[in-house]
Structures are given as C-alpha cells and as structure tokens.
Amino acid sequence: MESIITWIIVGGISGFLAERVIGGFHIGCIGTVIVGVIGAFIGGWLFNQLHITIGVTGLLNTIITSFVGAVVLLLGIRLLRGK
C-alpha cells in the first residue's frame, strides 16, 4: 500500500513540475499523476539506454527520473498534436 501512495506522490510532483516547465497542458490532478507515473517508466528506460546515472539516491532520484520522463512525454504529445 505504501508503494502505491509513493507512486501517486512522485507522479503528482513530477507531473506537476513537467506541466509547469512545458506549459500549455491543463489535464487535472489525475492526469498529472498519470503523466508523472508514465514519465517514471519513460525516464527509467531512457536513463538506462543512455547509461545515465544521477548522483542522488532514493526518492529524489525517482522524482528527477520521473520528471525527465514526463517532460519527454509531454513534448511528444505536443509534437503529435502539432502545437
């Protein structure tokens, strides 16, 4: 149960930050969490493929990785939408 709550918190934080950085997205609270959670998968995969490691560990590492993935996700959505 704690891991689900952690996923929701991390997803919310990283999704919120990514929305602010990219701008133009107003997807609500649940959408923000979903973007953050999907971003965690994208960021983890991307960092693994590029052999990138972050100098921090724990929750901060997870938030940074999720944030980067969420930014990539929102940029991809923007590219597909043509805006």
Secondary structure per residue as TSV (DSSP state, phi and psi in degrees):
chain	resnum	aa	ss	phi	psi
A	1	M	-	360.0	-38.1
A	2	E	H	-64.8	-35.4
A	3	S	H	-67.9	-34.3
A	4	I	H	-66.3	-42.3
A	5	I	H	-64.1	-39.7
A	6	T	H	-62.8	-43.8
A	7	W	H	-59.6	-42.4
A	8	I	H	-65.7	-43.3
A	9	I	H	-66.0	-48.5
A	10	V	H	-62.2	-44.2
A	11	G	H	-60.7	-41.2
A	12	G	H	-64.9	-44.8
A	13	I	H	-65.5	-51.6
A	14	S	H	-68.7	-37.9
A	15	G	H	-64.5	-42.0
A	16	F	H	-61.4	-47.7
A	17	L	H	-63.8	-41.5
A	18	A	H	-64.4	-40.5
A	19	E	H	-61.2	-39.4
A	20	R	H	-69.9	-38.4
A	21	V	H	-70.6	-45.2
A	22	I	H	-79.0	-41.9
A	23	G	-	73.9	159.1
A	24	G	S	83.5	2.0
A	25	F	-	-114.6	126.7
A	26	H	-	-131.6	87.8
A	27	I	-	-112.5	5.0
A	28	G	H	81.6	175.0
A	29	C	H	-65.1	-47.1
A	30	I	H	-67.4	-41.2
A	31	G	H	-62.1	-37.8
A	32	T	H	-63.6	-44.3
A	33	V	H	-63.8	-42.4
A	34	I	H	-62.6	-43.6
A	35	V	H	-60.2	-42.5
A	36	G	H	-65.4	-41.3
A	37	V	H	-68.0	-45.1
A	38	I	H	-63.8	-37.7
A	39	G	H	-60.7	-33.3
A	40	A	H	-63.3	-41.9
A	41	F	H	-66.5	-44.6
A	42	I	H	-64.5	-46.7
A	43	G	H	-62.3	-43.4
A	44	G	H	-61.5	-44.1
A	45	W	H	-65.3	-45.3
A	46	L	H	-63.3	-46.3
A	47	F	H	-63.1	-37.7
A	48	N	H	-65.6	-44.7
A	49	Q	H	-65.6	-35.4
A	50	L	T	-92.7	2.1
A	51	H	T	55.3	45.0
A	52	I	-	-99.5	131.2
A	53	T	-	-121.5	145.1
A	54	I	-	-98.5	143.1
A	55	G	S	-73.4	1.3
A	56	V	-	-113.7	163.3
A	57	T	-	-126.2	173.4
A	58	G	T	76.1	-145.3
A	59	L	H	-64.1	-37.7
A	60	L	H	-63.3	-40.5
A	61	N	H	-60.0	-43.8
A	62	T	H	-63.9	-42.3
A	63	I	H	-65.6	-43.8
A	64	I	H	-63.7	-45.6
A	65	T	H	-62.0	-44.5
A	66	S	H	-64.9	-39.7
A	67	F	H	-61.6	-46.9
A	68	V	H	-61.6	-44.6
A	69	G	H	-63.4	-38.6
A	70	A	H	-67.0	-37.6
A	71	V	H	-63.2	-45.2
A	72	V	H	-60.3	-44.0
A	73	L	H	-60.3	-48.3
A	74	L	H	-66.7	-35.9
A	75	L	H	-65.4	-38.8
A	76	G	H	-64.7	-41.5
A	77	I	H	-63.6	-43.4
A	78	R	H	-62.7	-40.5
A	79	L	H	-62.6	-43.3
A	80	L	H	-68.3	-34.0
A	81	R	H	-78.0	-16.7
A	82	G	T	78.1	26.8
A	83	K	-	-116.5	360.0
